[in-house]
């Protein structure tokens, strides 16, 4: 029987042997994508390729991607535990084609992997296709040899993928696994994937991105068609290991065995309480991976989600009989089981344990009192014949005892009660945003505007010079392109070549001058709304500038040097913090400006006066040492091997510019 590790490795190797570049999983915290709370699919790290905003040196890729679905549209939390296949954290295996092979290639590769590499019985695999996708249907029939009656055509809801209301989209084809007549729940003679019966389990989704959807719903064929596939590791492992649900695979059983050992339960006791065991196993994976990727418990956004998941697991642990912290041990089981492939788990083991224990102790201090208060509320409602916990009481449970709404809802449901969630929200709005509202980020209008222009890439020369000759590619103001900018106008200028460094990674953009013989513009900021397009935000001091003009672009070099000094200082500060506090003290944000810097980092408590003095002494000593600084462009994986620190949530290309302070950072 194949282990889950062997399945993952064989998937990656299968596609590597067929010309795919193995791409490491991106962080659960999406880089440069404010529309997502978490990475929730394998295609997220390739999103800008699909949008035509980024190119990479490969046209085929394969990955095993860490994913979370605990928010917004993909909220599986309430199903986790009772359901055999719903999870908060999961791994998505996927192969991707960027303008390379299309439907036939994707279908043939998937079929070969499942039936030849994995040895699945072809007679138990049933494809579905989009209702109007005759091309995919014919490939399944004529190239793979599937009988037409075994192929189910489904509508847009089931077999058509969209990234958003507009943009790249296309039909998909799902490969369903027939679990057998014994699992039929529809009890219909025409039982098929169309009847949404438990007999049929989706194991692989092949998405054929071939259209650009317009605002009016029109589908315009793409010139470059792509493939995006997703094969859930948990589901395919259950199939290959011959078990009825994901929790009986070797992905989850080590965690449940650790829980059972800690409790001293017999197998019969464990089987009698499978929902709490499953919740703890599932949530322990989410907790360990989120903390490893730099997320800490908190009251907003992804930090709130971690707190919610951790506290939900702790409450289910109390139901099993735990009276003290235990989740550090179950997270240890996750690390033991998955650390070989995901090295960040092993590297941050101590920090993960520390964060989990601190948060669990904090919650357990009020858990029993909070549950007693909820039981009191239930009794009061019972005397009145009411069945809904008032929103104000639900909020008090949150505010006083640390009960997230979702957890109160869980506990109330076990008592046969509902919760006035709208009332909770009204009470909550006065103090803090809930996690779901925290993900409503404003759209970036500049990004939308420049995405539609389709400008050619700028060439950045700012690492070598502060002055460059260039041609004006675009002038814009108030969200529209203009041909000429006159004296006094505020304008956005795009050049074919620029020495101006755009605002990025917390560092402010360059300022300076753009000039011709007849015009001068003061550049007051520089941004990059879309990859490879640098926008100079400027005001025309005198004269006029026209698209196509040749100009001299000159950075304020003195200000650039001030910024560079503060940028170097952030690196010294980061290294000093890691020396004093531990390697977990990772950068989580920063501001690098000419006159000041701000450095945000993850730690569990305020620094003591002694720690502050230590950090200050280390940084000042390094400044006085005046060590040489070197830069080198290298492959991302090479930079990591050389000791470079990759920051959580940041997005890196295949090549990076690594900066080193001799003997220190």
Helices and strands as residue ranges (DSSP letters): H 4-16, E 21-22, G 42-46, H 47-50, E 60-68, E 70-71, E 74-75, G 77-79, E 89-98, H 103-112, I 113-117, G 122-124, E 125-130, H 134-138, I 139-144, G 148-150, E 152-154, H 156-159, E 160-162, E 167-178, G 181-183, G 193-195, E 200-213, E 219-232, H 233-240, G 246-248, H 253-263, H 267-272, H 274-292, H 301-320, H 327-338, H 343-347, H 349-384, E 388-389, H 391-401, H 405-414, E 418-419, H 421-428, H 435-438, H 445-453, E 459-460, E 467-477, E 480-482, E 484-485, E 490-495, E 497-498, E 512-515, E 520-530, E 533-542, E 545-546, E 550-555, H 557-581, E 587-592, E 597-601, H 609-625, E 629-635, H 636-641, E 655-661
